[in-house]
Amino acid sequence: MGAPFDLGFIFSFLPKLLTTLSTTLLIVACSLLAGMVVGFIIALPRLYKVPVLKTCAEVYISFFRGTPILIQLFLFYYGLPEVLKLVNLDMTRTPVLVFVILTYGLHTGAFMSEMIRAAVTAVDKGQVEAAYATGMTSYQAFTRIVLPQALGIAIPVFSNLVIALLKDTSLAFTLGVMEMTGKAQTLGSATQHFIETYIALALIYLVISLCVEKLLLVAERRLLRHEDQGSPVKKRFTLHKKSSFRTIVADLGSGKGGGA
């Protein structure tokens, strides 16, 4: 049994937990960077339907999306050094943080590749063909037509990935990394105020997640502002169609009356 609940410990634990926030954000930032690179590389064979590489990419995605991140952490931390010993590479002195970032990067890359593939394929091919017809090169069509729209489509999914990755970093303490969850575990064990510790930890994760969500929502609106500008036109067009339909029906009705 822990110590009796004390609200004051929540506020005293907050600054102590924030001392390890830099480690958590480092894991998130490095994993996202690695995930973007890996995701882009993995998405290419599926976009261009390269026979053998497409199959390898699908196996990679299935593994990292179909197995728990905790199991992946253990496999890379304990299994990778043993595999590399076969080629005379010693990783026993490699910092644990390297294995954590590597695992999270590869894990995130699987989801990033699906996000990239879905966002690119969601752009209407007719726009790309129109770009070619105006004399654009493949690079110009991608950077000016496909990429801006694909980014806008991908932002909501990217936001979910960032928040999910932030929460998944709480498992890094199982390998001994002193991030926020590891610090919370230490504080709880030292003071026996576990509830207060995890309430303070939950508040920090909640605030960071809300900030990330709001920032990416602003970015999404900026990227898709051209669609918002086009919506009044669609509305006017719809009203015009309804008005024309009524006019046609009225003309038909008057024509029948005249014929009678």
Contacts in CASP RR format, 6 or more apart in sequence:
PFRMAT RR
TARGET T0000
AUTHOR 0000-0000-0000
METHOD contacts of the structure
MODEL  1
MGAPFDLGFIFSFLPKLLTTLSTTLLIVACSLLAGMVVGFIIALPRLYKV
PVLKTCAEVYISFFRGTPILIQLFLFYYGLPEVLKLVNLDMTRTPVLVFV
ILTYGLHTGAFMSEMIRAAVTAVDKGQVEAAYATGMTSYQAFTRIVLPQA
LGIAIPVFSNLVIALLKDTSLAFTLGVMEMTGKAQTLGSATQHFIETYIA
LALIYLVISLCVEKLLLVAERRLLRHEDQGSPVKKRFTLHKKSSFRTIVA
DLGSGKGGGA
2 192 0 8 1.000
2 193 0 8 1.000
2 194 0 8 1.000
3 191 0 8 1.000
3 192 0 8 1.000
3 193 0 8 1.000
5 193 0 8 1.000
5 195 0 8 1.000
5 196 0 8 1.000
6 193 0 8 1.000
6 196 0 8 1.000
7 196 0 8 1.000
8 196 0 8 1.000
9 191 0 8 1.000
9 193 0 8 1.000
9 196 0 8 1.000
9 197 0 8 1.000
9 200 0 8 1.000
10 196 0 8 1.000
10 199 0 8 1.000
10 200 0 8 1.000
10 203 0 8 1.000
11 200 0 8 1.000
13 184 0 8 1.000
13 187 0 8 1.000
13 193 0 8 1.000
13 196 0 8 1.000
13 197 0 8 1.000
13 200 0 8 1.000
13 201 0 8 1.000
14 200 0 8 1.000
14 203 0 8 1.000
14 204 0 8 1.000
16 183 0 8 1.000
16 187 0 8 1.000
17 180 0 8 1.000
17 183 0 8 1.000
17 184 0 8 1.000
17 187 0 8 1.000
17 197 0 8 1.000
17 200 0 8 1.000
17 201 0 8 1.000
17 204 0 8 1.000
18 204 0 8 1.000
19 183 0 8 1.000
20 178 0 8 1.000
20 179 0 8 1.000
20 180 0 8 1.000
20 182 0 8 1.000
20 183 0 8 1.000
21 180 0 8 1.000
21 204 0 8 1.000
23 97 0 8 1.000
23 177 0 8 1.000
23 178 0 8 1.000
23 179 0 8 1.000
23 180 0 8 1.000
24 166 0 8 1.000
24 169 0 8 1.000
24 179 0 8 1.000
24 180 0 8 1.000
26 97 0 8 1.000
27 97 0 8 1.000
27 100 0 8 1.000
27 101 0 8 1.000
27 104 0 8 1.000
27 169 0 8 1.000
27 172 0 8 1.000
27 177 0 8 1.000
27 179 0 8 1.000
28 162 0 8 1.000
28 165 0 8 1.000
28 166 0 8 1.000
28 169 0 8 1.000
30 101 0 8 1.000
30 105 0 8 1.000
31 101 0 8 1.000
31 104 0 8 1.000
31 105 0 8 1.000
31 107 0 8 1.000
31 108 0 8 1.000
31 165 0 8 1.000
32 105 0 8 1.000
32 108 0 8 1.000
32 162 0 8 1.000
32 165 0 8 1.000
34 101 0 8 1.000
34 102 0 8 1.000
34 104 0 8 1.000
34 105 0 8 1.000
34 106 0 8 1.000
34 108 0 8 1.000
34 109 0 8 1.000
35 105 0 8 1.000
35 106 0 8 1.000
35 108 0 8 1.000
35 109 0 8 1.000
35 112 0 8 1.000
36 109 0 8 1.000
36 112 0 8 1.000
38 105 0 8 1.000
38 106 0 8 1.000
38 108 0 8 1.000
38 109 0 8 1.000
38 112 0 8 1.000
38 113 0 8 1.000
39 109 0 8 1.000
39 110 0 8 1.000
39 112 0 8 1.000
39 113 0 8 1.000
39 116 0 8 1.000
40 112 0 8 1.000
40 113 0 8 1.000
40 116 0 8 1.000
42 57 0 8 1.000
42 60 0 8 1.000
42 61 0 8 1.000
42 109 0 8 1.000
42 110 0 8 1.000
42 112 0 8 1.000
42 113 0 8 1.000
43 57 0 8 1.000
43 112 0 8 1.000
43 113 0 8 1.000
43 114 0 8 1.000
43 116 0 8 1.000
43 117 0 8 1.000
43 120 0 8 1.000
44 50 0 8 1.000
45 53 0 8 1.000
45 54 0 8 1.000
45 56 0 8 1.000
45 57 0 8 1.000
46 54 0 8 1.000
46 57 0 8 1.000
46 58 0 8 1.000
46 113 0 8 1.000
46 117 0 8 1.000
47 117 0 8 1.000
47 120 0 8 1.000
47 121 0 8 1.000
57 113 0 8 1.000
60 110 0 8 1.000
61 110 0 8 1.000
61 113 0 8 1.000
61 114 0 8 1.000
63 110 0 8 1.000
64 72 0 8 1.000
64 106 0 8 1.000
64 107 0 8 1.000
64 109 0 8 1.000
64 110 0 8 1.000
64 111 0 8 1.000
65 110 0 8 1.000
65 111 0 8 1.000
65 114 0 8 1.000
69 103 0 8 1.000
69 104 0 8 1.000
69 107 0 8 1.000
69 168 0 8 1.000
69 171 0 8 1.000
70 171 0 8 1.000
70 174 0 8 1.000
72 103 0 8 1.000
72 106 0 8 1.000
72 107 0 8 1.000
73 99 0 8 1.000
73 100 0 8 1.000
73 103 0 8 1.000
73 171 0 8 1.000
73 172 0 8 1.000
73 174 0 8 1.000
73 175 0 8 1.000
76 99 0 8 1.000
76 102 0 8 1.000
76 103 0 8 1.000
77 96 0 8 1.000
77 99 0 8 1.000
77 100 0 8 1.000
77 103 0 8 1.000
77 175 0 8 1.000
80 91 0 8 1.000
80 99 0 8 1.000
81 90 0 8 1.000
81 91 0 8 1.000
81 92 0 8 1.000
81 94 0 8 1.000
84 90 0 8 1.000
84 91 0 8 1.000
96 175 0 8 1.000
96 176 0 8 1.000
96 177 0 8 1.000
97 177 0 8 1.000
99 175 0 8 1.000
100 172 0 8 1.000
100 175 0 8 1.000
100 177 0 8 1.000
104 165 0 8 1.000
104 168 0 8 1.000
104 169 0 8 1.000
107 168 0 8 1.000
108 161 0 8 1.000
108 165 0 8 1.000
111 161 0 8 1.000
112 161 0 8 1.000
115 154 0 8 1.000
115 157 0 8 1.000
115 158 0 8 1.000
115 161 0 8 1.000
116 150 0 8 1.000
116 154 0 8 1.000
118 153 0 8 1.000
118 154 0 8 1.000
118 157 0 8 1.000
119 150 0 8 1.000
119 151 0 8 1.000
119 152 0 8 1.000
119 153 0 8 1.000
119 154 0 8 1.000
119 157 0 8 1.000
120 146 0 8 1.000
120 150 0 8 1.000
122 149 0 8 1.000
122 150 0 8 1.000
122 153 0 8 1.000
123 145 0 8 1.000
123 146 0 8 1.000
123 149 0 8 1.000
123 150 0 8 1.000
123 153 0 8 1.000
127 145 0 8 1.000
127 146 0 8 1.000
127 149 0 8 1.000
128 141 0 8 1.000
128 145 0 8 1.000
128 146 0 8 1.000
131 140 0 8 1.000
131 141 0 8 1.000
131 144 0 8 1.000
131 145 0 8 1.000
132 141 0 8 1.000
136 144 0 8 1.000
136 145 0 8 1.000
148 223 0 8 1.000
151 223 0 8 1.000
152 220 0 8 1.000
152 223 0 8 1.000
152 224 0 8 1.000
155 216 0 8 1.000
155 219 0 8 1.000
155 220 0 8 1.000
155 223 0 8 1.000
156 216 0 8 1.000
156 220 0 8 1.000
158 216 0 8 1.000
159 212 0 8 1.000
159 213 0 8 1.000
159 216 0 8 1.000
159 217 0 8 1.000
159 220 0 8 1.000
162 212 0 8 1.000
162 216 0 8 1.000
163 209 0 8 1.000
163 212 0 8 1.000
163 213 0 8 1.000
166 205 0 8 1.000
166 208 0 8 1.000
166 209 0 8 1.000
166 212 0 8 1.000
167 205 0 8 1.000
167 209 0 8 1.000
169 179 0 8 1.000
169 180 0 8 1.000
169 181 0 8 1.000
170 179 0 8 1.000
170 180 0 8 1.000
170 181 0 8 1.000
170 205 0 8 1.000
171 181 0 8 1.000
172 179 0 8 1.000
172 181 0 8 1.000
173 179 0 8 1.000
173 181 0 8 1.000
173 182 0 8 1.000
173 185 0 8 1.000
176 182 0 8 1.000
178 186 0 8 1.000
180 201 0 8 1.000
180 204 0 8 1.000
180 205 0 8 1.000
181 201 0 8 1.000
184 197 0 8 1.000
184 198 0 8 1.000
184 200 0 8 1.000
184 201 0 8 1.000
185 197 0 8 1.000
187 193 0 8 1.000
187 197 0 8 1.000
188 194 0 8 1.000
188 197 0 8 1.000
191 197 0 8 1.000
221 228 0 8 1.000
END
